[in-house]
Structures are given as structure tokens and as C-alpha cells.
Amino acid sequence: MKLLHFADAHIDMANYGRHDPSTGLPMRVLDFLKSLDAIVDSAIEQKVDLVVFAGDAYKDRSPTPTFQREWGKRIMRLSQAKIPTLLLVGNHDISPSIGRAHALQEFKTLQTPYVRVLDAPELLTPADLWGLPLQVIAMPWVARSALMATLEMSAEKPEEVFANVEERITNIVEEMLAQTDDSLPTILVAHASIQGAKVGGERLIMLGADLMLSPSLVKNKKFSYVAMGHIHKPQDVNQGEQPPVIYPGSIERVDFGEAKEERAFVIADIEKGRDTQVTWMPLKETRKFVDCYAVVKSEQNVTEFLKSKLPKPKEMKDAIVRLIVEYPRAFDSLIDEAALRKYAEGAFELHFVKRPQIEARARIGEDKNVGSLSPLDLLEQYFHSAKTPNADELKKLAQEIMSEND
């Protein structure tokens, strides 16, 4: 059977750019929706047997109705094409408050045809999957606080709590795996981190402590395929081995930490008794991110030097560009920011980050010299010039150390 796997849509990421006048939506949201459209189009054109979304439809745990409408339009296209679709709840979809609806709740409440929401650990059999010859073990994002409350665990020692929670989750997956039918392929769908997985630049978007799965759990040979979500860097954690343990990555670049990574989704051919074949499907029309860095050391032709650190204007067209510049504070007036923005006017957006370097020196009064001051006085001068927080407490500690040495 043919399975399409994608994750981390984050369609409400509107952190750059302007609004589209015709739709009223942020231009960056349209970028994410364009990628989502490409995924849905591919699922319909290739007549896949199952679509698996491995969590994080949104960035915001409480998305606005407008963004829910846009997500719903795409999922309804799959439903109307009668393509079975599994929607796993990720950490950006789940409500932080127990008892409140998660961001994908409406598909479960309305019992949308051919769409199933996975918001709790469960084992799905062919009877749950519209007759497909397949078994699915679902592990949505598990909030540690909720699981601790369920298991009546104390939070006095966080490190022990985390270990106990992860051990409990491992036991849950292994118990469900033991109940599977060996004559059918089994896939694991999870929104979590895996020990040893490579993390890209999306740490800022990850909320809360990561749920960690052990490599031995996800690489179990009883699985035919492992569909992961949460980490944005595309990768096979079990490269060259079976089962494939795939993070397809986010469907659009979220920030500059992902500037050099290509965006994709995955189509997997799964058959019991045969190695699963994985095809990476590139998303070709994603917005380009260009990250540049410069250190100014000379005061000669500063603006022209900074232009040389940017790509050619045609290479910046419609891209999100960042230029980080370190320079001596005295050169501030030599930087013509307006000229730089004119040079990059074809870019979708230019982020110009100035980092002036300041040489900090402690100044001693004219009526004093270094030899006339005690070590403690000199230290106090340093704390004052560096604007050190808690200087009084540090001075007391320094006095104790000096007294002990004496």
C-alpha cells in the first residue's frame, strides 16, 4: 500500500512579511498553504491509500477561525476524494488546560468521513482504518503534567518524573505492539523526539520539554514504517536500515535555522514481508531564506563592503534575507542602511541586525591611581562599569574569599 506522510504544517506562521490584499491573509501563511496544497494535490493525483499527518497543524495552540478554515478546506479535499487520513495531535495542537478542546477537535466532533483524529495512545486495526490491511500504533504528544496526574506521580524530583513518564510510554507502545497481527504491516505514528535525532534551527518553536523515545523502541523490526513529527530537520533516524524512521520536516521554512534545509514530504510503499521503500517528495515552491554575516574592521567604504556580503539582487528576489553585522560602535554613522535596503529591494523582506561592539573600560577618578585602591575597591569599580547585577552580594562573597586567603 502507498502511504503519504507529512508533519509540522504550522500554517499560521506569520512571522515575516506583509498581508495579501486579495485574501487578507499574511503572505507567509499563503506560503505554508501553498505547500499544503501541493501535498494534498499529490495525495489525490497519486491515489495514495492513506495520508498520515504526524502533528502540529498550527503554531498557536488556539488558532483563529480563519486559519482553522484554511486548514479545514485542505483536509476536506482529502475527505471528499475518499482518501483515509489520520491527524495526530502535536504539542502545538493540544490545549495546555485539561478538559479543553485541542486544535483538531472539530474533525472528531463532526465525525468527518475518512478522517480520524489521533489524540490518545491507541492501536488501530483494519476495522478502525476503513478496511485497510494495516495496523497503526498512535502516540500523540503526551503532556507530562497530564500523565503525571493520571499515574498519580509526584513532581518532587523532575528527573525521576521524566524518566518514569518515558518508561511508561515505552511500555504502552510495547504492550500495543504485542497485540498486533503479525500477518499485517504495522506503523508507528508519533509526535516526539528520538534520542540521537538531529535537531535543526527550530528550537524556538518547540514548546515545553520534549517527549523522548528511545532508538530501540522506534527501530523495532516489527514496525514496517515509523512516521514521526516534531523535529523540523528532514531525516531518517534509521538510515539504511528497516524500518525507516522518518521525520519529513516542516512543510515550509520556519526561521533562519532552516535556511539551508530543503522542504519535503514522504511517500512510502509498504508491504508485509518486503522492505519499505521511501520516496522523498521535494516541495519546490517554498520561500527561500538567505542568511548573511559580516564583520566590519575598516572604516573605508563600509556600505559597499556590506553590499558585497549580500547575494546579487536577482538571487535575493522574493527571499527572506538577514544580514548580521558586527562593527565598532564608532563606525555607526558610516553604515547607510537606506542604501542597503535599496540594494535588497527585490527581497521579500530584509532583516538588518546591527551588533555594535563596545569596549568596556573601568574609569578611575583623576584623584586616584590603581596603586591606591585595594583589590576589593578595584572589583567594585569593575562591577560598577560593567553594570553587574547583584553587585553587592558578589562583593560580599569576594570579601569572604579574600579573608579566607588572608
C-alpha positions as CSV (number, residue, x, y, z in Angstrom):
1,M,0.0,0.0,0.0
2,K,1.0,3.6,-0.6
3,L,1.2,5.9,2.4
4,L,1.8,9.7,2.3
5,H,3.4,11.1,5.4
6,F,3.9,14.8,6.3
7,A,4.1,16.8,9.6
8,D,4.7,20.2,11.2
9,A,2.5,22.3,8.9
10,H,2.4,25.3,11.2
11,I,0.2,27.1,8.7
12,D,-0.3,30.2,10.9
13,M,3.4,31.1,11.0
14,A,3.1,34.8,10.1
15,N,6.4,36.0,11.5
16,Y,7.7,37.7,8.4
17,G,6.3,40.0,5.6
18,R,3.0,41.7,4.8
19,H,-0.6,40.8,4.1
20,D,-2.0,39.7,0.7
21,P,-4.6,42.4,-0.3
22,S,-6.9,40.0,-2.1
23,T,-7.3,37.4,0.7
24,G,-6.4,39.5,3.7
25,L,-4.1,36.6,4.9
26,P,-0.4,37.2,5.8
27,M,1.8,36.4,2.8
28,R,3.8,33.9,4.9
29,V,0.6,32.0,5.7
30,L,-0.1,31.7,2.0
31,D,3.4,30.2,1.6
32,F,2.5,27.4,4.1
33,L,-0.9,26.9,2.4
34,K,0.8,26.6,-1.0
35,S,2.9,23.7,0.4
36,L,-0.1,22.1,2.0
37,D,-2.0,22.4,-1.4
38,A,0.9,20.6,-3.1
39,I,0.8,17.8,-0.6
40,V,-3.0,17.3,-1.0
41,D,-2.7,17.5,-4.8
42,S,0.0,14.8,-4.7
43,A,-2.1,12.5,-2.5
44,I,-5.1,12.8,-4.9
45,E,-3.1,12.5,-8.1
46,Q,-1.1,9.5,-6.9
47,K,-4.2,7.9,-5.4
48,V,-2.4,7.1,-2.1
49,D,-4.1,4.6,0.2
50,L,-3.5,6.6,3.4
51,V,-2.4,10.1,4.4
52,V,-0.7,10.4,7.8
53,F,-0.2,13.8,9.4
54,A,2.2,13.5,12.3
55,G,1.2,16.6,14.3
56,D,1.4,20.4,14.6
57,A,-1.1,21.8,12.2
58,Y,-0.6,25.2,13.8
59,K,1.9,27.3,15.6
60,D,-0.7,28.6,18.0
61,R,-2.5,26.2,20.3
62,S,-5.6,28.4,19.9
63,P,-5.7,29.1,16.2
64,T,-8.0,31.8,14.9
65,P,-11.1,30.7,12.9
66,T,-9.6,32.0,9.7
67,F,-6.6,29.6,10.0
68,Q,-8.9,26.7,11.0
69,R,-11.0,27.4,7.9
70,E,-7.9,27.2,5.7
71,W,-6.7,24.0,7.3
72,G,-10.2,22.6,7.1
73,K,-10.5,23.3,3.3
74,R,-7.4,21.2,2.6
75,I,-8.4,18.3,4.9
76,M,-12.0,18.3,3.4
77,R,-10.5,17.8,-0.1
78,L,-8.9,14.6,1.1
79,S,-12.2,13.5,2.7
80,Q,-14.1,14.3,-0.5
81,A,-11.6,12.3,-2.5
82,K,-12.3,9.4,-0.1
83,I,-8.6,9.2,1.0
84,P,-8.3,7.8,4.5
85,T,-6.5,10.5,6.6
86,L,-5.0,10.3,10.1
87,L,-4.5,13.5,12.0
88,L,-2.1,13.2,15.0
89,V,-2.3,15.8,17.8
90,G,1.1,17.5,18.3
91,N,2.4,19.8,21.1
92,H,1.2,22.9,19.2
93,D,-2.3,21.4,18.8
94,I,-3.0,20.3,22.3
95,S,-4.6,22.7,24.8
96,P,-2.4,23.4,27.9
97,S,-5.5,23.1,30.1
98,I,-7.0,19.7,30.9
99,G,-10.6,19.4,29.6
100,R,-10.3,22.0,26.8
101,A,-10.6,21.0,23.1
102,H,-7.5,20.7,21.0
103,A,-7.0,22.4,17.7
104,L,-8.1,19.4,15.6
105,Q,-11.2,18.7,17.7
106,E,-13.8,19.7,15.1
107,F,-12.9,16.8,12.8
108,K,-13.5,14.3,15.6
109,T,-16.7,16.1,16.9
110,L,-18.2,16.2,13.4
111,Q,-17.0,12.7,12.5
112,T,-15.6,13.9,9.2
113,P,-15.8,11.0,6.6
114,Y,-12.4,9.3,6.0
115,V,-10.7,11.4,8.7
116,R,-9.7,10.1,12.1
117,V,-8.1,12.3,14.8
118,L,-5.5,10.6,17.0
119,D,-5.5,12.4,20.3
120,A,-4.7,9.5,22.7
121,P,-2.4,6.5,22.6
122,E,-4.2,3.7,20.8
123,L,-3.9,0.7,18.5
124,L,-5.9,0.9,15.3
125,T,-6.8,-2.3,13.4
126,P,-8.2,-2.6,9.8
127,A,-11.7,-2.2,11.3
128,D,-10.7,1.3,12.5
129,L,-8.9,2.1,9.3
130,W,-11.7,1.8,6.7
131,G,-10.7,-1.8,6.0
132,L,-7.1,-1.1,5.0
133,P,-4.8,-4.1,5.6
134,L,-2.8,-2.2,8.1
135,Q,-2.3,-1.6,11.9
136,V,-1.3,1.8,13.4
137,I,0.0,2.5,16.8
138,A,-0.6,6.2,17.6
139,M,1.4,8.1,20.1
140,P,0.3,11.8,20.1
141,W,2.1,14.4,22.1
142,V,1.8,13.5,25.7
143,A,1.8,16.3,28.3
144,R,3.9,15.2,31.2
145,S,1.7,17.0,33.6
146,A,-1.4,15.2,32.4
147,L,0.3,11.8,32.5
148,M,1.7,12.5,36.0
149,A,-1.8,13.3,37.2
150,T,-3.2,10.1,35.6
151,L,-0.5,8.0,37.2
152,E,-0.6,9.9,40.5
153,M,3.1,10.7,40.2
154,S,4.9,13.3,42.4
155,A,6.8,16.2,40.9
156,E,9.3,16.5,43.7
157,K,12.2,15.1,41.6
158,P,11.7,16.2,37.9
159,E,14.5,14.0,36.6
160,E,12.8,10.9,38.1
161,V,9.4,12.0,36.8
162,F,10.7,12.4,33.2
163,A,12.4,9.0,33.3
164,N,9.2,7.4,34.7
165,V,7.0,9.0,32.1
166,E,9.2,7.9,29.2
167,E,9.4,4.4,30.6
168,R,5.6,4.3,30.9
169,I,5.2,5.5,27.3
170,T,7.7,2.8,26.1
171,N,5.7,0.2,28.0
172,I,2.4,1.4,26.4
173,V,3.8,1.1,22.9
174,E,5.4,-2.3,23.5
175,E,2.1,-3.6,25.0
176,M,0.2,-2.4,21.9
177,L,2.8,-3.9,19.6
178,A,2.4,-7.3,21.4
179,Q,-1.3,-7.2,20.4
180,T,-0.7,-6.7,16.7
181,D,-1.4,-9.3,14.0
182,D,1.9,-10.5,12.6
183,S,0.3,-11.1,9.2
184,L,-0.3,-7.4,8.7
185,P,2.2,-4.5,8.4
186,T,2.3,-2.2,11.5
187,I,3.3,1.5,11.5
188,L,4.0,3.8,14.4
189,V,2.8,7.4,14.3
190,A,4.3,9.6,16.9
191,H,4.9,13.3,17.8
192,A,8.1,13.3,19.9
193,S,11.8,13.5,19.8
194,I,14.1,10.5,19.4
195,Q,17.4,10.2,21.3
196,G,20.1,10.9,18.7
197,A,17.9,12.6,16.1
198,K,19.4,15.7,14.6
199,V,17.7,18.9,15.5
200,G,17.6,21.9,13.1
201,G,17.1,25.5,14.0
202,E,13.5,25.2,15.2
203,R,14.2,25.1,18.9
204,L,12.4,28.4,19.4
205,I,9.2,27.0,18.1
206,M,9.2,23.9,20.3
207,L,7.1,24.3,23.4
208,G,7.8,22.6,26.7
209,A,10.1,19.7,27.5
210,D,10.5,17.2,24.7
211,L,8.9,13.8,25.0
212,M,11.9,11.4,24.2
213,L,11.5,8.0,22.6
214,S,14.4,5.6,22.8
215,P,16.0,4.5,19.5
216,S,15.5,0.8,20.3
217,L,11.7,1.4,20.6
218,V,11.2,3.1,17.2
219,K,13.7,0.8,15.4
220,N,11.8,-2.4,16.4
221,K,11.8,-4.7,13.4
222,K,8.0,-5.4,14.0
223,F,7.3,-1.9,12.5
224,S,7.1,-1.6,8.8
225,Y,7.4,2.2,9.0
226,V,7.7,4.9,11.7
227,A,6.0,8.2,10.9
228,M,7.4,10.9,13.1
229,G,6.6,14.6,13.7
230,H,8.0,17.4,15.9
231,I,11.6,17.8,14.6
232,H,11.8,20.0,11.6
233,K,15.0,18.7,10.1
234,P,14.2,16.1,7.4
235,Q,15.9,12.8,8.2
236,D,15.7,9.0,8.5
237,V,16.9,8.2,12.1
238,N,17.4,4.6,11.0
239,Q,19.2,5.5,7.7
240,G,19.9,2.4,5.5
241,E,18.1,0.1,7.8
242,Q,14.5,-1.2,8.3
243,P,12.1,0.1,9.4
244,P,12.5,3.7,8.1
245,V,12.1,6.1,11.0
246,I,11.2,9.3,9.2
247,Y,10.9,12.9,10.2
248,P,9.7,14.6,6.9
249,G,10.4,18.1,8.4
250,S,8.2,21.2,8.4
251,I,6.4,21.9,5.1
252,E,7.9,25.4,4.9
253,R,11.0,27.1,6.4
254,V,10.0,28.4,9.8
255,D,13.1,30.5,10.5
256,F,16.7,31.1,9.5
257,G,17.8,27.9,11.4
258,E,16.2,26.1,8.4
259,A,17.7,28.3,5.7
260,K,19.8,25.5,4.2
261,E,17.3,22.7,4.5
262,E,15.1,21.6,1.7
263,R,11.4,21.0,2.5
264,A,9.7,17.8,1.6
265,F,7.0,15.1,2.4
266,V,7.3,11.4,2.0
267,I,5.6,8.6,0.1
268,A,6.2,5.1,1.4
269,D,5.4,1.8,-0.3
270,I,4.6,-0.7,2.5
271,E,4.1,-4.4,2.1
272,K,4.4,-7.1,4.7
273,G,7.5,-9.2,4.2
274,R,9.2,-6.7,2.0
275,D,11.5,-3.7,2.8
276,T,9.5,-0.5,2.9
277,Q,10.5,1.8,0.0
278,V,10.7,5.6,0.9
279,T,10.5,8.4,-1.7
280,W,11.3,11.9,-0.6
281,M,9.0,14.3,-2.5
282,P,10.5,17.8,-2.6
283,L,8.3,20.9,-2.1
284,K,9.8,23.1,-4.8
285,E,8.0,26.4,-4.4
286,T,8.9,27.1,-0.8
287,R,10.2,30.6,0.3
288,K,14.0,30.9,0.2
289,F,15.8,32.1,3.3
290,V,19.2,33.8,2.9
291,D,21.4,34.3,6.0
292,C,24.5,36.6,5.7
293,Y,27.1,37.7,8.3
294,A,29.7,40.4,8.1
295,V,32.4,41.8,10.4
296,V,33.4,45.4,9.7
297,K,37.1,46.1,10.6
298,S,37.9,49.1,8.3
299,E,36.1,52.4,8.1
300,Q,36.7,52.6,4.3
301,N,33.6,52.0,2.1
302,V,31.6,50.3,4.8
303,T,28.3,50.3,2.9
304,E,29.9,48.9,-0.2
305,F,31.6,46.2,1.8
306,L,28.2,45.2,3.3
307,K,26.6,45.1,-0.1
308,S,29.4,42.6,-1.1
309,K,28.3,40.3,1.7
310,L,24.8,40.1,0.3
311,P,23.9,38.0,-2.7
312,K,23.3,39.6,-6.1
313,P,19.8,41.4,-6.3
314,K,18.4,38.7,-8.6
315,E,19.4,36.0,-6.1
316,M,17.5,37.8,-3.3
317,K,14.3,38.2,-5.3
318,D,11.3,37.2,-3.2
319,A,13.6,35.7,-0.5
320,I,13.7,36.5,3.2
321,V,17.2,37.9,3.8
322,R,19.0,38.5,7.1
323,L,22.3,40.4,7.3
324,I,24.0,40.4,10.7
325,V,26.8,43.0,11.1
326,E,29.4,43.3,13.9
327,Y,31.3,46.6,13.9
328,P,33.0,49.0,16.3
329,R,30.5,51.4,17.8
330,A,32.4,54.4,16.2
331,F,31.5,53.1,12.7
332,D,27.8,53.5,13.3
333,S,27.4,56.7,11.2
334,L,29.3,55.1,8.3
335,I,26.6,52.5,7.6
336,D,24.0,53.6,5.1
337,E,21.0,51.4,6.0
338,A,18.8,53.1,3.4
339,A,21.3,52.2,0.6
340,L,21.4,48.6,1.8
341,R,17.6,48.3,1.7
342,K,17.5,49.9,-1.7
343,Y,20.0,47.3,-2.9
344,A,17.9,44.5,-1.5
345,E,14.5,46.0,-2.5
346,G,13.6,42.9,-4.6
347,A,13.8,40.7,-1.5
348,F,10.5,39.7,0.3
349,E,12.0,41.1,3.5
350,L,15.4,42.3,4.7
351,H,16.3,41.8,8.4
352,F,19.2,44.1,9.1
353,V,20.7,43.2,12.5
354,K,23.3,45.6,13.9
355,R,25.6,44.4,16.6
356,P,27.9,47.3,17.6
357,Q,30.9,46.2,19.7
358,I,31.7,48.3,22.8
359,E,35.0,48.3,24.5
360,A,34.2,48.4,28.2
361,R,36.7,50.1,30.5
362,A,36.5,50.9,34.1
363,R,37.3,54.5,34.8
364,I,39.1,55.6,37.9
365,G,38.8,59.1,39.3
366,E,41.6,61.6,38.4
367,D,42.5,62.0,42.1
368,K,43.2,58.2,42.4
369,N,45.5,55.7,41.0
370,V,45.4,51.9,40.8
371,G,48.1,51.5,43.5
372,S,46.0,53.5,46.0
373,L,43.0,51.1,45.7
374,S,42.5,47.8,47.4
375,P,41.6,44.7,45.4
376,L,38.0,45.0,46.7
377,D,37.8,48.6,45.6
378,L,39.1,47.7,42.2
379,L,36.5,44.9,42.0
380,E,33.8,47.4,43.0
381,Q,34.9,49.7,40.2
382,Y,34.6,46.8,37.7
383,F,31.1,45.8,38.9
384,H,30.0,49.4,38.5
385,S,31.4,49.9,35.0
386,A,30.0,46.5,33.8
387,K,26.6,47.2,35.4
388,T,26.9,43.8,37.0
389,P,23.6,42.6,38.7
390,N,23.7,41.6,42.3
391,A,27.0,43.5,42.7
392,D,26.6,43.9,46.5
393,E,26.1,40.2,47.0
394,L,29.1,39.4,44.8
395,K,31.2,42.0,46.7
396,K,30.4,40.2,50.0
397,L,31.4,36.9,48.5
398,A,34.6,38.4,47.2
399,Q,35.4,39.7,50.7
400,E,34.9,36.2,52.2
401,I,37.2,34.7,49.6
402,M,39.9,37.4,50.3
403,S,39.5,37.0,54.0
404,E,40.0,33.2,53.8
405,N,43.1,33.7,51.7
406,D,44.5,36.1,54.2
